[in-house]
């Protein structure tokens, strides 16, 4: 779950993005996996899905880096965070995300999707 105040808006990167409401200092914990809200879905369940449900999971979930038998679906607006090669959020830890530099109010929050997908974006489809 996101631990900082954000809002969704049109992104220059892709579709909708997550934007900081307030200044976020470098090193701030901005997101933490919360099993009360964020869902771990068995890969076998994901693989049985079709149509709109499968497309939704393809777009908004990613492999669980702690256990390859699961994918992670974030229940909050964090699922709208876009990719950047030089992101302002560090997602290198599987259960926590930190601001990798100061983030200004109104700045889009970004992460590097390559941390989620070892072989690029092929596992669940391009983001």
Backbone as CSV, one residue per row, in Angstrom:
resi,resn,N_x,N_y,N_z,CA_x,CA_y,CA_z,C_x,C_y,C_z
1,UNK,0.833,-1.180,0.000,0.000,0.000,0.000,0.882,1.249,0.000
2,UNK,0.428,2.235,-0.733,1.139,3.505,-0.731,1.070,4.139,0.650
3,UNK,2.182,4.681,1.092,2.291,5.282,2.422,2.450,6.792,2.350
4,UNK,2.335,7.349,1.142,2.423,8.791,0.931,1.169,9.226,0.169
5,UNK,0.834,10.508,0.280,-0.336,11.029,-0.419,-0.020,11.220,-1.896
6,UNK,-0.887,10.652,-2.734,-0.708,10.726,-4.183,-2.048,11.046,-4.847
7,UNK,-1.972,11.328,-6.126,-3.175,11.445,-6.947,-2.859,10.883,-8.331
8,UNK,-3.895,10.499,-9.045,-3.737,9.997,-10.404,-4.008,11.125,-11.384
9,UNK,-3.234,11.130,-12.480,-3.423,12.148,-13.511,-2.881,11.598,-14.821
10,UNK,-3.147,12.314,-15.904,-2.618,11.932,-17.210,-1.097,11.991,-17.162
11,UNK,-0.466,10.943,-17.675,0.979,10.829,-17.657,1.574,11.137,-19.022
12,UNK,2.713,11.795,-19.039,3.446,11.999,-20.287,4.139,10.705,-20.715
13,UNK,4.275,9.763,-19.780,4.951,8.495,-20.064,3.994,7.511,-20.729
14,UNK,2.837,7.274,-20.062,1.883,6.268,-20.537,0.565,6.434,-19.801
15,UNK,-0.500,6.716,-20.477,-1.835,6.716,-19.897,-1.961,7.504,-18.612
16,UNK,-2.242,6.789,-17.533,-2.408,7.373,-16.201,-1.141,7.143,-15.399
17,UNK,-0.795,8.103,-14.549,0.369,7.956,-13.684,0.041,8.343,-12.256
18,UNK,0.960,8.029,-11.356,0.852,8.355,-9.931,1.714,9.589,-9.676
19,UNK,1.129,10.603,-9.036,1.820,11.859,-8.792,1.829,12.177,-7.297
20,UNK,2.934,12.728,-6.837,3.082,13.093,-5.420,2.249,14.334,-5.108
21,UNK,1.474,14.281,-4.025,0.726,15.460,-3.576,1.634,16.444,-2.855
22,UNK,2.621,15.896,-2.157,3.510,16.707,-1.325,4.958,16.332,-1.623
23,UNK,5.883,17.146,-1.121,7.305,16.835,-1.232,7.584,15.506,-0.529
24,UNK,8.331,14.630,-1.205,8.729,13.349,-0.624,10.256,13.337,-0.567
25,UNK,10.826,13.375,0.617,12.295,13.370,0.731,12.907,12.035,0.295
26,UNK,14.109,12.116,-0.242,14.879,10.928,-0.610,14.948,9.988,0.599
27,UNK,14.790,8.699,0.346,14.871,7.703,1.402,13.552,7.391,2.087
28,UNK,12.497,8.131,1.765,11.185,7.893,2.367,10.614,6.563,1.884
29,UNK,10.085,5.766,2.806,9.358,4.549,2.452,8.023,4.996,1.862
30,UNK,7.807,4.734,0.562,6.598,5.220,-0.099,5.559,4.126,-0.315
31,UNK,5.988,2.862,-0.307,5.075,1.741,-0.512,5.587,0.539,0.253
32,UNK,4.638,-0.242,0.790,4.993,-1.478,1.490,3.920,-2.506,1.177
33,UNK,4.353,-3.717,0.838,3.405,-4.805,0.594,2.584,-5.028,1.853
34,UNK,1.273,-4.967,1.713,0.375,-5.171,2.845,-0.598,-6.280,2.480
35,UNK,-0.424,-7.478,3.051,-1.273,-8.613,2.684,-2.751,-8.407,3.007
36,UNK,-3.076,-7.393,3.801,-4.483,-7.090,4.047,-5.154,-6.486,2.816
37,UNK,-4.360,-5.903,1.922,-4.913,-5.229,0.745,-4.296,-5.731,-0.561
38,UNK,-2.980,-5.836,-0.609,-2.302,-6.315,-1.804,-2.471,-7.834,-1.869
39,UNK,-2.727,-8.336,-3.053,-3.032,-9.758,-3.196,-1.930,-10.524,-3.893
40,UNK,-1.633,-11.693,-3.356,-0.752,-12.655,-4.020,-1.678,-13.687,-4.647
41,UNK,-1.599,-13.807,-5.961,-2.483,-14.698,-6.715,-1.651,-15.860,-7.247
42,UNK,-2.079,-17.098,-7.008,-1.322,-18.238,-7.541,-1.211,-18.149,-9.068
43,UNK,-0.037,-18.438,-9.596,0.184,-18.392,-11.046,-0.803,-19.309,-11.757
44,UNK,-1.091,-20.472,-11.174,-2.033,-21.388,-11.828,-3.427,-20.764,-11.947
45,UNK,-3.834,-19.953,-10.985,-5.108,-19.235,-11.072,-5.040,-18.195,-12.185
46,UNK,-3.943,-17.434,-12.199,-3.735,-16.428,-13.252,-3.780,-17.072,-14.639
47,UNK,-3.101,-18.193,-14.801,-3.013,-18.841,-16.109,-4.356,-19.384,-16.600
48,UNK,-5.301,-19.645,-15.694,-6.633,-20.130,-16.087,-7.534,-18.995,-16.562
49,UNK,-7.182,-17.766,-16.248,-8.038,-16.629,-16.602,-7.991,-16.337,-18.098
50,UNK,-9.062,-15.721,-18.580,-9.154,-15.324,-19.986,-9.846,-13.965,-20.067
51,UNK,-9.885,-13.417,-21.247,-10.654,-12.204,-21.508,-10.234,-11.008,-20.670
52,UNK,-11.214,-10.195,-20.254,-10.919,-8.956,-19.529,-10.167,-9.160,-18.209
53,UNK,-10.447,-10.250,-17.500,-9.754,-10.486,-16.232,-8.269,-10.727,-16.488
54,UNK,-7.971,-11.565,-17.465,-6.573,-11.855,-17.812,-5.867,-10.579,-18.274
55,UNK,-6.523,-9.786,-19.100,-5.928,-8.536,-19.599,-5.647,-7.577,-18.448
56,UNK,-6.551,-7.506,-17.485,-6.369,-6.629,-16.332,-5.170,-7.076,-15.497
57,UNK,-5.081,-8.373,-15.241,-3.944,-8.891,-14.485,-2.637,-8.718,-15.251
58,UNK,-2.676,-8.895,-16.567,-1.480,-8.669,-17.380,-0.964,-7.248,-17.203
59,UNK,-1.860,-6.312,-17.122,-1.474,-4.900,-17.057,-1.066,-4.468,-15.648
60,UNK,-1.724,-5.000,-14.627,-1.553,-4.434,-13.280,-0.972,-5.386,-12.240
61,UNK,-0.388,-6.485,-12.655,0.264,-7.360,-11.680,1.649,-7.723,-12.189
62,UNK,2.416,-8.357,-11.326,3.794,-8.720,-11.664,4.201,-9.943,-10.860
63,UNK,5.244,-10.662,-11.309,5.680,-11.863,-10.589,6.124,-11.537,-9.162
64,UNK,5.731,-12.372,-8.230,6.187,-12.235,-6.853,7.652,-12.671,-6.804
65,UNK,8.540,-11.745,-6.506,9.976,-12.052,-6.528,10.399,-12.954,-5.385
66,UNK,9.542,-13.139,-4.387,9.872,-14.032,-3.277,9.465,-15.460,-3.563
67,UNK,8.445,-15.628,-4.434,7.934,-16.967,-4.726,7.382,-16.975,-6.143
68,UNK,8.044,-17.667,-7.079,7.616,-17.655,-8.483,6.265,-18.327,-8.737
69,UNK,5.690,-18.925,-7.708,4.375,-19.552,-7.858,3.227,-18.552,-7.703
70,UNK,3.555,-17.283,-7.486,2.544,-16.241,-7.266,2.845,-15.007,-8.104
71,UNK,1.778,-14.235,-8.353,1.912,-12.891,-8.886,1.373,-11.947,-7.822
72,UNK,1.745,-10.677,-7.908,1.292,-9.667,-6.948,0.372,-8.690,-7.664
73,UNK,-0.791,-8.454,-7.075,-1.717,-7.437,-7.550,-1.838,-6.394,-6.448
74,UNK,-1.431,-5.175,-6.748,-1.503,-4.087,-5.759,-2.902,-3.494,-5.783
75,UNK,-3.535,-3.442,-4.630,-4.928,-3.024,-4.545,-5.121,-1.512,-4.572
76,UNK,-4.046,-0.750,-4.484,-4.186,0.708,-4.459,-3.658,1.318,-5.747
77,UNK,-3.492,2.640,-5.751,-3.064,3.346,-6.952,-1.618,3.077,-7.350
78,UNK,-0.863,2.371,-6.538,0.520,2.034,-6.896,0.565,1.255,-8.207
79,UNK,-0.494,0.556,-8.541,-0.508,-0.222,-9.781,-0.433,0.660,-11.020
80,UNK,-0.639,1.966,-10.852,-0.559,2.898,-11.978,0.824,3.544,-12.119
81,UNK,1.785,3.131,-11.299,3.127,3.704,-11.395,3.774,3.254,-12.701
82,UNK,4.282,4.208,-13.445,4.881,3.928,-14.755,6.371,3.650,-14.659
83,UNK,6.887,3.045,-15.724,8.311,2.704,-15.844,9.127,3.923,-16.259
84,UNK,10.339,4.009,-15.728,11.341,4.967,-16.184,12.703,4.307,-16.054
85,UNK,13.585,4.578,-17.013,14.942,4.033,-16.931,15.728,4.662,-15.789
86,UNK,15.378,5.903,-15.440,16.003,6.619,-14.324,14.892,7.041,-13.360
87,UNK,14.318,6.065,-12.617,13.140,6.336,-11.793,13.464,7.113,-10.523
88,UNK,12.411,7.666,-9.920,12.572,8.349,-8.637,12.159,7.462,-7.464
89,UNK,11.737,6.228,-7.745,11.394,5.267,-6.693,12.186,3.979,-6.915
90,UNK,12.712,3.441,-5.841,13.533,2.229,-5.880,12.680,1.038,-5.461
91,UNK,12.444,0.134,-6.410,11.645,-1.068,-6.147,12.508,-2.327,-6.106
92,UNK,13.782,-2.169,-5.814,14.682,-3.324,-5.831,14.385,-4.328,-4.718
93,UNK,13.728,-3.898,-3.648,13.309,-4.824,-2.593,11.892,-5.303,-2.906
94,UNK,11.584,-6.583,-2.721,10.280,-7.096,-3.134,9.096,-6.615,-2.302
95,UNK,9.325,-6.131,-1.084,8.191,-5.759,-0.239,8.177,-4.289,0.165
96,UNK,9.145,-3.502,-0.331,9.213,-2.085,0.047,9.716,-1.258,-1.129
97,UNK,9.215,-0.040,-1.222,9.655,0.918,-2.237,10.036,2.207,-1.534
98,UNK,11.199,2.742,-1.899,11.716,3.968,-1.295,11.905,5.042,-2.366
99,UNK,11.778,6.298,-1.969,12.112,7.405,-2.864,13.621,7.402,-3.057
100,UNK,14.076,7.283,-4.290,15.508,7.227,-4.559,16.129,8.620,-4.686
101,UNK,15.287,9.622,-4.711,15.723,11.019,-4.688,14.536,11.835,-4.210
102,UNK,14.726,13.116,-3.941,13.605,13.970,-3.572,12.591,13.989,-4.713
103,UNK,11.316,13.927,-4.355,10.229,13.973,-5.333,9.402,15.219,-5.037
104,UNK,9.257,16.066,-6.028,8.549,17.339,-5.853,7.038,17.141,-5.911
105,UNK,6.274,18.023,-5.254,4.817,17.968,-5.403,4.448,18.082,-6.883
106,UNK,3.549,17.238,-7.324,3.123,17.249,-8.717,4.001,16.436,-9.647
107,UNK,5.091,15.878,-9.140,5.989,15.059,-9.967,5.462,13.634,-10.049
108,UNK,5.555,13.059,-11.244,5.131,11.673,-11.412,6.118,10.747,-10.717
109,UNK,5.595,9.779,-9.985,6.409,8.770,-9.312,6.608,7.609,-10.275
110,UNK,7.863,7.196,-10.454,8.191,6.155,-11.422,9.077,5.089,-10.792
111,UNK,9.102,3.924,-11.436,9.962,2.835,-10.993,10.517,2.125,-12.223
112,UNK,11.484,1.259,-12.009,12.079,0.509,-13.100,11.465,-0.887,-13.113
113,UNK,10.637,-1.172,-14.116,9.944,-2.452,-14.211,10.901,-3.636,-14.331
114,UNK,12.135,-3.380,-14.757,13.074,-4.490,-14.919,13.352,-5.219,-13.605
115,UNK,13.080,-4.577,-12.469,13.238,-5.271,-11.186,12.182,-6.371,-11.022
116,UNK,11.044,-6.224,-11.685,9.964,-7.197,-11.566,10.090,-8.344,-12.555
117,UNK,10.735,-8.066,-13.691,10.767,-9.029,-14.781,12.203,-9.283,-15.190
118,UNK,12.744,-10.410,-14.775,14.140,-10.733,-15.065,14.427,-10.798,-16.560
119,UNK,13.474,-11.274,-17.348,13.687,-11.426,-18.788,12.937,-10.351,-19.571
120,UNK,12.861,-9.152,-19.040,12.143,-8.079,-19.723,10.681,-8.096,-19.337
121,UNK,9.819,-7.703,-20.265,8.397,-7.552,-19.968,7.546,-8.691,-20.507
122,UNK,8.109,-9.875,-20.704,7.380,-10.949,-21.366,6.458,-11.752,-20.448
123,UNK,6.688,-11.776,-19.159,5.939,-12.664,-18.278,4.443,-12.386,-18.281
124,UNK,4.049,-11.147,-18.059,2.629,-10.817,-18.002,2.233,-9.817,-19.084
125,UNK,3.032,-9.662,-20.087,2.709,-8.712,-21.141,3.327,-7.366,-20.866
126,UNK,3.537,-6.607,-21.897,4.140,-5.276,-21.737,3.260,-4.379,-20.886
127,UNK,3.879,-3.569,-20.096,3.151,-2.635,-19.236,2.717,-1.435,-20.038
